[in-house]
């Protein structure tokens, strides 16, 4: 045992890093990320190495908006409803991830996702409209065809390679969903993401930021 007292600053930073690795850049606490995480408007204008894109601030706003959505069981469409240990959830994935936070925070052992690869022909952009009324949003994401499938013209729009925000749009869609998925993982949990070479480089950067 040495004669030095406990370095509380270092100890607290290590604890903070374990809980919120996304708040650090180059092993240093990034105050702009702290502000963004707790709802303040930021521009990410510092000179540290940081992953940034057009729309990142809005991605944080999407992440922080609470949901009033609830999961509704449908016994008549289920198999062995009272005894099964499996769940099949149909819904807009961002709303579902938010709805799962309270019950499953830190309890999921494995997550496997197969997001859009952003090939230029994918229709995946969620038009998160901050001025849109909740009733209009729920109607839009509830639009279905006769077979019960969500209508792409209601929920999605195409992310063309001609768009000046081609990669930014993909990152803005992925960030809040990966962040919320991380919250669900246990300490020993793992996540697997299917991807190809269109966005593998950006995926690695954004996952390094969120998961540390």
C-alpha positions, 0 to 999 in steps of 0.5 A: 500500500503506497502513501498516496491518497485516492485520486478521486478525480481519476476514479470518478472519470473511470466510473463515468467512462464505464457507464457512458463511454460515448461521452469520451473522445481520445480518453478525455471527457468531451463536454460537448458530448455531455451537453448533447447527452443531457439535452442541450443544443450543441454544434460539436465545434471543438478541435478534438477528434470527434465523429460528426455529421450533418444532423447529429444534434437532431439525432440526439433530440430523437434519442431523448424524446420520450415515447408514450407507446405501449406494447399491446399483447394479442393472444388471439394471434399468438401460439401458446400465449400463456406458456411461451417464453418468446416474444415477437414485437411488431412496430416502428423500431425506434418507438419499440426500443424506447418502450423496452427501456424500463422493463429490459434495461441492462437485461438482454444478453444478445442483440442481432440487427440487420439494418439497411446497408445504404446501397443507394436504393434503400428506403429507410429514412425516418422523416423525424419531424420535430414540428409534427404533432404526435397524432400525425406521427402515429397515423403516419407510422401506422399506415398499412396495406391490406396485408398489414405491412407498413407502407414505405411511402408513409414510414420511409423515404429513399436515401439516394446516393445523389443526396448531399446527406447520403451518409449523414442520413444513415448515421442519423437513423442508426445512432439513436437506435444503437444507443438505445440497444446498448442500454438494453445489454447486460454487462456481458451482453453482445451485439452483432450487426450485419453490414456491407462495405457501403457503411462498415467504416461509419458503423465502426466509428459510431459503434466505437463512440457509443460502446467505447 
